[in-house]
Amino acid sequence: MLDSNPNLAHLGFMESTNDLKFKHDATIVTRCGYTGEDGFEVSLPNSQAEAFMDAVFAVKDGEGAAMAVPVGLGARDSLRLEAGLCLYGHELNEDISPIQAMLAWTISKRRKESLGFLGEEVVKKHMDEGINNKRCGFIGGKIPVRENTELFEALPDGTPGKKVGVVTSGTIGPSIKKACGMAYVDTPFNKFKTNLIAVVRGKNEPVTVTKMPFYPSNYYKKP
């Protein structure tokens, strides 16, 4: 489908190439995997997007079956949740710092010391003084705990206490067969193994703060 037949096996995780073309237009292929699995993302002009996808779906195997089929946004979203990956507009926005989002690892040691980037004042304050709430993952039962669901402290008798957080993304994980999601939760209720209560349509659903990813990721690693 590309103007040449490249071998992309040499690309490692988070590596890309811009040496490719589709219908003579520059095309970037990146090996990343927003589902937690080995995969590629393709960047090309908007005008060529439909033609490119038609070409992808037209590829057949030796028996004439399609090599690729489309899946819905919900499928991608459920997998990125199992992988513990943030989505802008949910876990990320302009009012959330990398420290709150548990993404301090994305800032190099040099940058943390020298600063000199947009939002440096907030990031430095959060690193020096700490923060009141953080992103965390949770696992529940068989009932999905959706975005904007409020989370409460779990009292000893199993009833909800004070409100301590809000869910930013939630679904039923297709691999783990349980409710899972992410939320911003007040400290110290964001610690692993903390039991909380989600109020779903007036019913109390117990959830437990859990390390992410919820399902092992399978990103490609170079030998």
C-alpha positions in Angstrom: 0.0 0.0 0.0 3.0 2.3 0.5 5.0 3.4 -2.5 7.7 0.9 -1.4 7.6 -2.3 0.6 9.5 -1.4 3.8 10.6 -3.9 6.4 9.7 -2.3 9.7 11.0 -5.1 11.9 14.0 -3.0 12.8 11.9 -0.4 14.6 11.9 -0.6 18.4 9.2 0.6 20.8 8.6 4.4 20.3 10.8 4.5 17.3 9.6 5.9 13.9 10.6 6.4 10.3 9.6 9.3 8.0 11.3 7.8 4.9 8.0 6.3 3.6 5.5 7.7 1.1 1.8 6.9 0.3 0.7 8.1 -3.1 3.9 10.2 -3.1 3.0 12.0 0.1 5.3 11.8 3.1 4.2 9.2 5.6 5.4 8.6 9.2 5.2 5.2 10.8 5.7 4.9 14.5 5.9 1.6 16.5 4.1 2.4 19.7 0.9 0.6 20.7 -1.8 2.6 22.4 -3.6 -0.7 23.2 -0.7 -2.0 25.3 0.1 -4.4 22.4 2.8 -4.2 19.7 1.4 -1.9 17.0 2.0 0.9 14.6 0.6 4.4 14.1 0.6 6.0 10.7 0.6 9.8 10.2 -0.1 11.1 6.7 -2.0 14.0 5.1 -5.8 14.2 5.9 -6.5 14.1 2.2 -5.0 10.6 2.0 -6.5 9.1 5.2 -9.5 7.4 3.6 -7.6 6.1 0.6 -4.9 4.7 3.0 -7.5 2.8 5.1 -9.2 1.5 2.0 -5.8 0.1 0.9 -5.2 -1.5 4.4 -8.6 -3.3 4.3 -8.0 -4.5 0.8 -5.0 -6.6 1.8 -5.9 -10.3 1.8 -4.2 -13.4 3.1 -3.5 -16.5 1.0 -7.1 -17.7 1.4 -8.6 -14.4 0.4 -9.6 -13.2 3.9 -8.9 -9.6 5.0 -5.7 -9.2 6.9 -7.1 -6.2 8.8 -10.6 -5.4 10.0 -11.9 -2.2 11.7 -12.8 -2.1 15.3 -14.7 0.6 17.2 -13.3 3.3 19.4 -14.7 1.5 22.4 -12.5 -1.5 21.7 -9.4 0.7 21.6 -10.5 2.5 24.7 -11.1 -0.7 26.7 -7.6 -1.9 25.8 -5.8 1.4 26.6 -7.6 1.3 30.0 -6.3 -2.2 30.7 -2.9 -0.9 29.8 -3.2 2.1 32.2 -2.7 4.7 29.4 -4.0 8.2 29.8 -6.4 9.9 27.3 -6.4 13.7 26.9 -9.7 15.2 28.0 -10.0 12.5 30.6 -6.9 11.8 32.6 -5.0 14.8 31.1 -5.9 18.4 30.5 -4.3 21.9 30.9 -5.1 22.0 34.6 -3.5 18.7 35.5 0.3 18.6 36.1 2.5 15.6 35.2 3.0 15.1 38.9 -0.7 14.7 39.6 -1.0 12.4 36.6 1.8 10.1 37.9 3.8 11.0 34.8 6.9 12.5 36.4 8.9 9.9 34.6 8.3 11.8 31.3 10.4 14.7 32.6 14.1 14.1 32.4 16.3 14.6 35.4 18.0 17.5 33.6 14.7 19.2 33.0 13.5 18.7 36.5 16.7 20.5 37.7 17.0 23.2 35.0 13.2 23.7 34.3 12.7 26.2 31.5 9.5 24.8 30.1 5.8 25.8 30.0 4.2 25.1 33.4 7.5 24.9 35.2 6.2 26.9 38.2 3.4 24.4 38.9 5.5 21.4 38.3 8.2 22.6 40.6 5.7 23.5 43.3 4.1 20.0 43.1 7.6 18.3 43.2 8.7 20.4 46.2 5.5 20.6 48.2 3.6 17.5 47.2 0.0 17.3 45.9 -3.4 16.6 47.4 -4.6 14.1 44.8 -3.2 11.8 42.2 -4.2 9.6 39.3 -4.6 6.0 40.3 -6.1 2.8 38.9 -8.9 0.7 40.4 -10.5 -2.7 39.8 -14.1 -3.5 40.8 -16.6 -6.3 40.1 -18.9 -6.9 37.2 -20.6 -3.5 37.1 -18.7 -0.9 35.0 -17.7 2.3 36.9 -17.9 5.0 34.3 -16.4 8.5 33.9 -17.6 11.1 36.5 -18.6 8.5 39.0 -17.8 9.7 42.5 -15.6 7.6 44.8 -15.9 7.5 48.6 -13.9 6.4 51.6 -15.0 2.8 52.6 -16.0 2.8 56.2 -15.5 -0.3 58.4 -19.2 -1.3 58.0 -18.9 -1.2 54.2 -20.8 2.1 53.7 -19.5 5.2 52.0 -17.8 7.9 54.0 -16.5 11.2 52.7 -16.0 11.8 49.0 -12.3 11.3 48.0 -12.2 11.1 44.2 -13.8 11.1 40.8 -13.5 8.5 38.0 -12.0 9.8 34.7 -12.3 6.6 32.6 -13.9 3.3 33.3 -15.1 0.1 31.6 -15.2 -3.6 31.8 -11.8 -5.0 30.9 -12.2 -7.6 28.1 -9.1 -9.4 29.3 -9.5 -9.3 33.0 -13.3 -9.7 32.9 -13.8 -7.1 35.7 -14.5 -3.4 36.0 -11.4 -1.3 35.8 -10.6 2.4 35.4 -8.7 5.4 36.4 -9.5 8.2 38.8 -8.1 11.2 40.6 -8.2 10.4 44.3 -7.2 12.4 47.4 -4.1 11.4 49.3 -3.7 9.1 51.1 -6.7 7.2 49.7 -4.9 6.7 46.4 -2.5 4.2 47.9 -2.4 0.7 46.4 -4.9 -1.8 48.0 -7.0 0.9 49.4 -10.7 0.0 49.3 -13.1 2.6 48.1 -16.8 2.7 47.2 -18.1 3.9 43.9 -21.8 5.0 43.8 -23.2 3.7 40.5 -26.9 4.5 39.9 -27.5 4.8 43.6 -25.8 1.5 44.5 -22.6 1.1 46.4 -19.9 -0.8 44.3 -16.7 -1.7 46.1 -13.5 -1.0 44.2 -9.8 -1.4 45.1 -6.9 0.9 44.2 -4.7 -1.2 42.0 -1.3 -0.9 40.3 -1.3 -0.4 36.5 -1.3 -1.9 33.9 -4.2 -4.2 34.9 -3.2 -6.6 32.1 0.4 -7.2 31.1 1.6 -5.1 28.2 3.2 -6.7 25.1 5.2 -3.9 23.5 7.9 -5.0 21.1 11.4 -5.1 22.6 14.4 -5.3 20.4 16.5 -8.5 20.9 
